[in-house]
Amino acid sequence: MKIAEALILRADIQKRIAQLKTRLNNNAKVQEHEEPAENPQLLLTELDSLISQLNDLIIKINKTNTLSKIDGISLVELIAKKDTLSQKAGILREFIEIASQKINLYSTTEIKVFSTINVPEHQKQLDKLSKEIRETDTKLQQANWTIDLIEE
């Protein structure tokens, strides 16, 4: 199994766990003399099984990401780089958007408001950052579809 397949499976298991949570909550209480639509004990047994599968899969994914390298850099490091660059880009994008907003003045007596930054310069910085994120993501996606999951 490739890392990408394991990630798809992980997402599927997580979705199934979320659905089980809803089903459990929907069957947590019933009115007197009524039966739940589903047996909560069976749902809890299924939950235990899915949680165990998810745990095992996460361990394998993390082990593979730690031991596998692209251009001498572990996948864990690339994931961390992508995550932190994405966080920075999101903050910068919002900052540029706020700095770019025009404030309409309705009279000459109103206080003028100016941007505290050179918006075009920071937009270029954001574009460069976005390109680096895309390139990092492309490396990760390529690795995910070529590297086998460590099953041990």
MDTraj code that builds the backbone (N, CA, C; nanometers):
import mdtraj as md
import numpy as np

residues = "MET LYS ILE ALA GLU ALA LEU ILE LEU ARG ALA ASP ILE GLN LYS ARG ILE ALA GLN LEU LYS THR ARG LEU ASN ASN ASN ALA LYS VAL GLN GLU HIS GLU GLU PRO ALA GLU ASN PRO GLN LEU LEU LEU THR GLU LEU ASP SER LEU ILE SER GLN LEU ASN ASP LEU ILE ILE LYS ILE ASN LYS THR ASN THR LEU SER LYS ILE ASP GLY ILE SER LEU VAL GLU LEU ILE ALA LYS LYS ASP THR LEU SER GLN LYS ALA GLY ILE LEU ARG GLU PHE ILE GLU ILE ALA SER GLN LYS ILE ASN LEU TYR SER THR THR GLU ILE LYS VAL PHE SER THR ILE ASN VAL PRO GLU HIS GLN LYS GLN LEU ASP LYS LEU SER LYS GLU ILE ARG GLU THR ASP THR LYS LEU GLN GLN ALA ASN TRP THR ILE ASP LEU ILE GLU GLU".split()
xyz = np.array([
    [0.0841, -0.1173, 0.0000],
    [0.0000, 0.0000, 0.0000],
    [0.0890, 0.1242, 0.0000],
    [0.0555, 0.2204, -0.0822],
    [0.1287, 0.3473, -0.0877],
    [0.0796, 0.4395, 0.0244],
    [0.1606, 0.5401, 0.0575],
    [0.1217, 0.6353, 0.1618],
    [-0.0116, 0.7011, 0.1260],
    [-0.0282, 0.7383, 0.0007],
    [-0.1518, 0.8055, -0.0417],
    [-0.2740, 0.7183, -0.0154],
    [-0.2606, 0.5897, -0.0414],
    [-0.3724, 0.4980, -0.0156],
    [-0.4018, 0.4901, 0.1343],
    [-0.2959, 0.4907, 0.2145],
    [-0.3134, 0.4879, 0.3600],
    [-0.3814, 0.6161, 0.4086],
    [-0.3476, 0.7284, 0.3478],
    [-0.4105, 0.8554, 0.3856],
    [-0.5588, 0.8564, 0.3496],
    [-0.5919, 0.7988, 0.2352],
    [-0.7327, 0.7877, 0.1944],
    [-0.8073, 0.6970, 0.2918],
    [-0.7448, 0.5852, 0.3272],
    [-0.8052, 0.4923, 0.4226],
    [-0.8233, 0.5593, 0.5586],
    [-0.7230, 0.6356, 0.6018],
    [-0.7326, 0.7072, 0.7299],
    [-0.8512, 0.8033, 0.7290],
    [-0.8665, 0.8786, 0.6207],
    [-0.9789, 0.9725, 0.6101],
    [-1.1123, 0.8984, 0.6149],
    [-1.1177, 0.7833, 0.5491],
    [-1.2401, 0.7034, 0.5492],
    [-1.2724, 0.6528, 0.6900],
    [-1.1724, 0.6039, 0.7596],
    [-1.1942, 0.5548, 0.8965],
    [-1.2390, 0.6695, 0.9867],
    [-1.1762, 0.7856, 0.9719],
    [-1.2144, 0.9007, 1.0536],
    [-1.3593, 0.9419, 1.0267],
    [-1.4000, 0.9351, 0.9006],
    [-1.5380, 0.9672, 0.8650],
    [-1.6337, 0.8655, 0.9272],
    [-1.5963, 0.7392, 0.9215],
    [-1.6807, 0.6341, 0.9797],
    [-1.6905, 0.6495, 1.1318],
    [-1.5816, 0.6911, 1.1961],
    [-1.5840, 0.7151, 1.3409],
    [-1.6781, 0.8307, 1.3733],
    [-1.6727, 0.9366, 1.2947],
    [-1.7621, 1.0514, 1.3161],
    [-1.9084, 1.0102, 1.2999],
    [-1.9355, 0.9264, 1.2006],
    [-2.0724, 0.8777, 1.1805],
    [-2.1161, 0.7894, 1.2973],
    [-2.0250, 0.7064, 1.3459],
    [-2.0558, 0.6216, 1.4620],
    [-2.0870, 0.7061, 1.5847],
    [-2.0125, 0.8141, 1.6021],
    [-2.0372, 0.9048, 1.7147],
    [-2.1805, 0.9565, 1.7087],
    [-2.2236, 1.0001, 1.5916],
    [-2.3603, 1.0493, 1.5739],
    [-2.4615, 0.9392, 1.6037],
    [-2.4357, 0.8212, 1.5494],
    [-2.5271, 0.7082, 1.5722],
    [-2.5334, 0.6716, 1.7205],
    [-2.4197, 0.6731, 1.7878],
    [-2.4185, 0.6449, 1.9320],
    [-2.5001, 0.7492, 2.0081],
    [-2.4767, 0.8757, 1.9772],
    [-2.5489, 0.9829, 2.0455],
    [-2.6990, 0.9747, 2.0197],
    [-2.7364, 0.9351, 1.8980],
    [-2.8784, 0.9219, 1.8642],
    [-2.9444, 0.8054, 1.9371],
    [-2.8652, 0.7125, 1.9852],
    [-2.9185, 0.5943, 2.0534],
    [-2.8807, 0.5894, 2.2012],
    [-2.8383, 0.7020, 2.2555],
    [-2.7945, 0.7067, 2.3950],
    [-2.9117, 0.6996, 2.4930],
    [-3.0256, 0.7529, 2.4530],
    [-3.1430, 0.7538, 2.5407],
    [-3.2669, 0.7185, 2.4601],
    [-3.3602, 0.6554, 2.5275],
    [-3.4910, 0.6261, 2.4670],
    [-3.5987, 0.6514, 2.5719],
    [-3.7186, 0.6703, 2.5244],
    [-3.8306, 0.6852, 2.6170],
    [-3.8625, 0.5501, 2.6798],
    [-3.9261, 0.5576, 2.7918],
    [-3.9659, 0.4367, 2.8632],
    [-4.0473, 0.3457, 2.7708],
    [-4.0197, 0.2176, 2.7758],
    [-4.0869, 0.1136, 2.6963],
    [-4.0515, 0.1207, 2.5472],
    [-3.9453, 0.1891, 2.5125],
    [-3.9017, 0.1973, 2.3723],
    [-3.7651, 0.1306, 2.3607],
    [-3.7296, 0.0944, 2.2404],
    [-3.5991, 0.0351, 2.2117],
    [-3.5194, 0.1329, 2.1250],
    [-3.3869, 0.1351, 2.1414],
    [-3.3075, 0.2208, 2.0526],
    [-3.3136, 0.1679, 1.9088],
    [-3.2959, 0.2572, 1.8136],
    [-3.2971, 0.2170, 1.6723],
    [-3.1823, 0.1215, 1.6422],
    [-3.0690, 0.1404, 1.7119],
    [-2.9528, 0.0524, 1.6950],
    [-2.9015, 0.0135, 1.8328],
    [-2.8412, -0.1029, 1.8412],
    [-2.7860, -0.1517, 1.9664],
    [-2.6570, -0.0749, 1.9990],
    [-2.6584, 0.0061, 2.1071],
    [-2.5387, 0.0835, 2.1416],
    [-2.4159, -0.0030, 2.1676],
    [-2.4346, -0.1228, 2.2224],
    [-2.3201, -0.2107, 2.2499],
    [-2.2514, -0.2539, 2.1205],
    [-2.3309, -0.2837, 2.0187],
    [-2.2720, -0.3198, 1.8889],
    [-2.1988, -0.2005, 1.8282],
    [-2.2570, -0.0823, 1.8441],
    [-2.1917, 0.0387, 1.7928],
    [-2.0606, 0.0646, 1.8663],
    [-2.0598, 0.0439, 1.9977],
    [-1.9370, 0.0627, 2.0759],
    [-1.8301, -0.0387, 2.0365],
    [-1.8705, -0.1609, 2.0074],
    [-1.7765, -0.2632, 1.9613],
    [-1.7169, -0.2223, 1.8269],
    [-1.8020, -0.1725, 1.7384],
    [-1.7540, -0.1250, 1.6080],
    [-1.6599, -0.0061, 1.6255],
    [-1.6925, 0.0833, 1.7193],
    [-1.6066, 0.1984, 1.7478],
    [-1.4690, 0.1524, 1.7953],
    [-1.4655, 0.0566, 1.8859],
    [-1.3370, 0.0040, 1.9348],
    [-1.2524, -0.0501, 1.8200],
    [-1.3164, -0.1227, 1.7305],
    [-1.2453, -0.1802, 1.6162],
    [-1.1892, -0.0707, 1.5257],
    [-1.2713, 0.0292, 1.4964],
    [-1.2258, 0.1380, 1.4087],
    [-1.1146, 0.2201, 1.4731],
    [-1.1269, 0.2467, 1.6024],
    [-1.0228, 0.3221, 1.6737],
    [-0.8913, 0.2454, 1.6700],
    [-0.8972, 0.1155, 1.6878],
    [-0.7769, 0.0319, 1.6824],
    [-0.7145, 0.0357, 1.5426],
    [-0.7988, 0.0227, 1.4397],
    [-0.7493, 0.0297, 1.3013],
    [-0.6847, 0.1651, 1.2740],
    [-0.7500, 0.2727, 1.3209],
    [-0.6976, 0.4076, 1.2997],
    [-0.5637, 0.4246, 1.3697],
    [-0.5545, 0.3776, 1.4924],
    [-0.4299, 0.3860, 1.5678],
    [-0.3160, 0.3163, 1.4932],
    [-0.3398, 0.1932, 1.4495],
    [-0.2369, 0.1174, 1.3774],
    [-0.1955, 0.1884, 1.2488],
    [-0.2928, 0.2412, 1.1775],
    [-0.2651, 0.3089, 1.0510],
    [-0.1852, 0.4375, 1.0727],
    [-0.2216, 0.5146, 1.1736],
    [-0.1490, 0.6386, 1.2035],
    [-0.0044, 0.6081, 1.2394],
    [0.0183, 0.5035, 1.3167],
    [0.1555, 0.4646, 1.3527],
    [0.2356, 0.4321, 1.2264],
    [0.1760, 0.3559, 1.1359],
    [0.2452, 0.3193, 1.0113],
    [0.2733, 0.4421, 0.9253],
    [0.1762, 0.5310, 0.9144],
    [0.1951, 0.6530, 0.8346],
    [0.3059, 0.7378, 0.8953],
    [0.3004, 0.7586, 1.0262],
    [0.4019, 0.8416, 1.0922],
    [0.5411, 0.7796, 1.0825],
    [0.5493, 0.6483, 1.0981],
    [0.6787, 0.5796, 1.0862],
    [0.7337, 0.5962, 0.9445],
    [0.6471, 0.5776, 0.8454],
    [0.6891, 0.5920, 0.7057],
    [0.7339, 0.7351, 0.6779],
    [0.6567, 0.8323, 0.7260],
    [0.6909, 0.9732, 0.7037],
    [0.8212, 1.0121, 0.7725],
    [0.8507, 0.9483, 0.8842],
    [0.9739, 0.9785, 0.9571],
    [1.0959, 0.9186, 0.8874],
    [1.0816, 0.7962, 0.8373],
    [1.1962, 0.7254, 0.7796],
    [1.2185, 0.7531, 0.6311],
    [1.1171, 0.8014, 0.5618],
    [1.1289, 0.8252, 0.4170],
    [1.1801, 0.9659, 0.3906],
    [1.2674, 0.9753, 0.2901],
    [1.3279, 1.1056, 0.2577],
    [1.3137, 1.1376, 0.1097],
    [1.3045, 1.2673, 0.0829],
    [1.3081, 1.3195, -0.0535],
    [1.4179, 1.4245, -0.0546],
    [1.5131, 1.4086, -0.1428],
    [1.6261, 1.5022, -0.1507],
    [1.6916, 1.5228, -0.0137],
    [1.7015, 1.4144, 0.0645],
    [1.7674, 1.4206, 0.1946],
    [1.6825, 1.4794, 0.3061],
    [1.5562, 1.5107, 0.2775],
    [1.4674, 1.5705, 0.3777],
    [1.3547, 1.4718, 0.4068],
    [1.3300, 1.4458, 0.5351],
    [1.2239, 1.3507, 0.5700],
    [1.0868, 1.4087, 0.5349],
    [0.9925, 1.3187, 0.5115],
    [0.8563, 1.3629, 0.4809],
    [0.7973, 1.4406, 0.5979],
    [0.8337, 1.4035, 0.7207],
    [0.7859, 1.4762, 0.8385],
    [0.8297, 1.6221, 0.8310],
    [0.9554, 1.6436, 0.7919],
    [1.0059, 1.7803, 0.7804],
    [0.9334, 1.8560, 0.6693],
    [0.9075, 1.7889, 0.5577],
    [0.8350, 1.8537, 0.4478],
    [0.6916, 1.8876, 0.4877],
    [0.6275, 1.7983, 0.5615],
    [0.4910, 1.8242, 0.6082],
    [0.4902, 1.9442, 0.7029],
    [0.5860, 1.9479, 0.7946],
    [0.5957, 2.0601, 0.8882],
    [0.6206, 2.1906, 0.8127],
    [0.7077, 2.1846, 0.7122],
    [0.7372, 2.3030, 0.6316],
    [0.6110, 2.3516, 0.5613],
    [0.5391, 2.2603, 0.4990],
    [0.4166, 2.2975, 0.4276],
    [0.3140, 2.3574, 0.5235],
    [0.2962, 2.2939, 0.6393],
    [0.1980, 2.3424, 0.7368],
    [0.2321, 2.4823, 0.7873],
    [0.3587, 2.5046, 0.8210],
    [0.3971, 2.6354, 0.8746],
    [0.3956, 2.7429, 0.7668],
    [0.4378, 2.7079, 0.6452],
    [0.4299, 2.8046, 0.5351],
    [0.2846, 2.8395, 0.5036],
    [0.1975, 2.7409, 0.5096],
    [0.0548, 2.7654, 0.4843],
    [-0.0045, 2.8561, 0.5910],
    [0.0360, 2.8346, 0.7147],
    [-0.0125, 2.9206, 0.8224],
    [0.0346, 3.0644, 0.8009],
    [0.1618, 3.0805, 0.7672],
    [0.2160, 3.2140, 0.7428],
    [0.1452, 3.2792, 0.6244],
    [0.1230, 3.2035, 0.5178],
    [0.0561, 3.2573, 0.3990],
    [-0.0855, 3.3026, 0.4319],
    [-0.1561, 3.2262, 0.5137],
    [-0.2920, 3.2636, 0.5522],
    [-0.2954, 3.3945, 0.6289],
    [-0.2026, 3.4092, 0.7218],
    [-0.1943, 3.5332, 0.7999],
    [-0.1577, 3.6499, 0.7094],
    [-0.0585, 3.6300, 0.6242],
    [-0.0141, 3.7352, 0.5329],
    [-0.1250, 3.7742, 0.4353],
    [-0.1981, 3.6753, 0.3843],
    [-0.3088, 3.7007, 0.2906],
    [-0.4151, 3.7898, 0.3558],
    [-0.4517, 3.7566, 0.4790],
    [-0.5522, 3.8363, 0.5505],
    [-0.5004, 3.9772, 0.5792],
    [-0.3732, 3.9867, 0.6184],
    [-0.3112, 4.1166, 0.6465],
    [-0.3118, 4.2048, 0.5220],
    [-0.2732, 4.1480, 0.4083],
    [-0.2715, 4.2231, 0.2820],
    [-0.4127, 4.2658, 0.2440],
    [-0.5079, 4.1771, 0.2633],
    [-0.6472, 4.2091, 0.2303],
    [-0.6968, 4.3281, 0.3128],
    [-0.6666, 4.3275, 0.4419],
    [-0.7089, 4.4378, 0.5285],
    [-0.6352, 4.5656, 0.4913],
    [-0.5058, 4.5542, 0.4637],
    [-0.4270, 4.6718, 0.4267],
    [-0.4715, 4.7300, 0.2929],
    [-0.5318, 4.6474, 0.2078],
    [-0.5739, 4.6913, 0.0744],
    [-0.7124, 4.7550, 0.0731],
    [-0.7875, 4.7372, 0.1787],
    [-0.9251, 4.7878, 0.1799],
    [-0.9280, 4.9395, 0.1684],
    [-1.0139, 4.9844, 0.0805],
    [-1.0329, 5.1285, 0.0617],
    [-1.1354, 5.1779, 0.1629],
    [-1.1084, 5.2937, 0.2178],
    [-1.2033, 5.3555, 0.3094],
    [-1.2560, 5.4804, 0.2409],
    [-1.3850, 5.4818, 0.2206],
    [-1.4472, 5.5954, 0.1529],
    [-1.4670, 5.7106, 0.2502],
    [-1.4208, 5.8256, 0.2084],
    [-1.4394, 5.9462, 0.2886],
    [-1.5562, 6.0243, 0.2300],
    [-1.6440, 6.0674, 0.3166],
    [-1.7625, 6.1385, 0.2701],
    [-1.7502, 6.2895, 0.2872],
    [-1.6484, 6.3320, 0.3597],
    [-1.6244, 6.4764, 0.3718],
    [-1.4760, 6.4992, 0.3955],
    [-1.4333, 6.6204, 0.3783],
    [-1.2912, 6.6524, 0.3964],
    [-1.2523, 6.6603, 0.5433],
    [-1.3508, 6.6566, 0.6309],
    [-1.3191, 6.6650, 0.7737],
    [-1.2944, 6.5284, 0.8371],
    [-1.3199, 6.4213, 0.7619],
    [-1.2973, 6.2872, 0.8171],
    [-1.1479, 6.2562, 0.8230],
    [-1.1120, 6.1716, 0.9165],
    [-0.9723, 6.1315, 0.9336],
    [-0.9350, 6.0350, 0.8216],
    [-0.8229, 6.0634, 0.7577],
    [-0.7755, 5.9754, 0.6506],
    [-0.7032, 5.8556, 0.7114],
    [-0.7222, 5.7405, 0.6491],
    [-0.6602, 5.6168, 0.6947],
    [-0.5696, 5.5655, 0.5837],
    [-0.4469, 5.5278, 0.6212],
    [-0.3492, 5.4809, 0.5237],
    [-0.3009, 5.3413, 0.5603],
    [-0.2612, 5.2668, 0.4604],
    [-0.2022, 5.1352, 0.4815],
    [-0.0648, 5.1519, 0.5448],
    [-0.0308, 5.0612, 0.6335],
    [0.0994, 5.0681, 0.7009],
    [0.2088, 4.9937, 0.6257],
    [0.1725, 4.9303, 0.5129],
    [0.2703, 4.8523, 0.4366],
    [0.2620, 4.8855, 0.2883],
    [0.3644, 4.8441, 0.2167],
    [0.3641, 4.8516, 0.0710],
    [0.2936, 4.7246, 0.0223],
    [0.1659, 4.7381, -0.0137],
    [0.0841, 4.6216, -0.0484],
    [0.1423, 4.5428, -0.1661],
    [0.1793, 4.6070, -0.2781],
    [0.2336, 4.5284, -0.3900],
    [0.3587, 4.4479, -0.3526],
    [0.4432, 4.5060, -0.2699],
    [0.5650, 4.4358, -0.2267],
    [0.5289, 4.3117, -0.1441],
    [0.4343, 4.3272, -0.0541],
    [0.3930, 4.2137, 0.0283],
    [0.3141, 4.1111, -0.0526],
    [0.2436, 4.1560, -0.1559],
    [0.1721, 4.0625, -0.2425],
    [0.2722, 3.9751, -0.3187],
    [0.3832, 4.0349, -0.3614],
    [0.4889, 3.9570, -0.4278],
    [0.5465, 3.8532, -0.3314],
    [0.5648, 3.8935, -0.2065],
    [0.6152, 3.8012, -0.1041],
    [0.5161, 3.6859, -0.0854],
    [0.3870, 3.7178, -0.0829],
    [0.2844, 3.6145, -0.0684],
    [0.2835, 3.5219, -0.1898],
    [0.2987, 3.5778, -0.3087],
    [0.3029, 3.4959, -0.4303],
    [0.4213, 3.3990, -0.4268],
    [0.5356, 3.4476, -0.3822],
    [0.6550, 3.3631, -0.3709],
    [0.6320, 3.2521, -0.2678],
    [0.5711, 3.2872, -0.1570],
    [0.5398, 3.1907, -0.0521],
    [0.4410, 3.0857, -0.1033],
    [0.3407, 3.1299, -0.1769],
    [0.2411, 3.0376, -0.2336],
    [0.3062, 2.9400, -0.3305],
    [0.4012, 2.9881, -0.4087],
    [0.4731, 2.9013, -0.5019],
    [0.5532, 2.7959, -0.4249],
    [0.6183, 2.8375, -0.3176],
    [0.6963, 2.7434, -0.2360],
    [0.6051, 2.6374, -0.1735],
    [0.4862, 2.6786, -0.1310],
    [0.3892, 2.5833, -0.0746],
    [0.3473, 2.4831, -0.1815],
    [0.3166, 2.5318, -0.3018],
    [0.2766, 2.4422, -0.4119],
    [0.3868, 2.3432, -0.4451],
    [0.5106, 2.3905, -0.4523],
    [0.6233, 2.3029, -0.4849],
    [0.6442, 2.1974, -0.3757],
    [0.6319, 2.2384, -0.2507],
    [0.6461, 2.1446, -0.1388],
    [0.5336, 2.0423, -0.1422],
    [0.4118, 2.0891, -0.1686],
    [0.2971, 1.9990, -0.1758],
    [0.3124, 1.8998, -0.2908],
    [0.3645, 1.9457, -0.4031],
    [0.3864, 1.8569, -0.5177],
    [0.4857, 1.7466, -0.4820],
    [0.5932, 1.7824, -0.4125],
    [0.6906, 1.6816, -0.3680],
    [0.6239, 1.5793, -0.2764],
    [0.5426, 1.6297, -0.1837],
    [0.4744, 1.5396, -0.0904],
    [0.3772, 1.4475, -0.1629],
    [0.2994, 1.5025, -0.2552],
    [0.2030, 1.4209, -0.3292],
    [0.2743, 1.3135, -0.4113],
    [0.3843, 1.3528, -0.4740],
    [0.4618, 1.2561, -0.5523],
    [0.5130, 1.1439, -0.4614],
    [0.5649, 1.1825, -0.3456],
    [0.6154, 1.0824, -0.2502],
    [0.5024, 0.9918, -0.2020],
    [0.3871, 1.0511, -0.1757],
    [0.2733, 0.9732, -0.1259],
    [0.2311, 0.8640, -0.2232],
    [0.2471, 0.8893, -0.3528],
    [0.2044, 0.7905, -0.4526],
    [0.3173, 0.6978, -0.4978],
    [0.4403, 0.7218, -0.4499],
    [0.5516, 0.6354, -0.4904],
    [0.6125, 0.5560, -0.3746],
    [0.5972, 0.6050, -0.2522],
    [0.6595, 0.5389, -0.1371],
    [0.5608, 0.4413, -0.0741],
    [0.6101, 0.3199, -0.0500],
    [0.5274, 0.2176, 0.0144],
    [0.5184, 0.2434, 0.1644],
    [0.4009, 0.2172, 0.2186],
    [0.3781, 0.2292, 0.3618],
    [0.4586, 0.1211, 0.4339],
    [0.5279, 0.1594, 0.5401],
    [0.6013, 0.0623, 0.6212],
    [0.4986, -0.0117, 0.7058],
    [0.4875, -0.1410, 0.6834],
    [0.3815, -0.2212, 0.7460],
    [0.4225, -0.2836, 0.8790],
    [0.5472, -0.2687, 0.9185],
    [0.5964, -0.3363, 1.0398],
    [0.5637, -0.2597, 1.1641],
])
top = md.Topology()
chain = top.add_chain()
for i, resn in enumerate(residues, 1):
    res = top.add_residue(resn, chain, resSeq=i)
    for name in ("N", "CA", "C"):
        top.add_atom(name, md.element.get_by_symbol(name[0]), res)
traj = md.Trajectory(xyz[None], top)
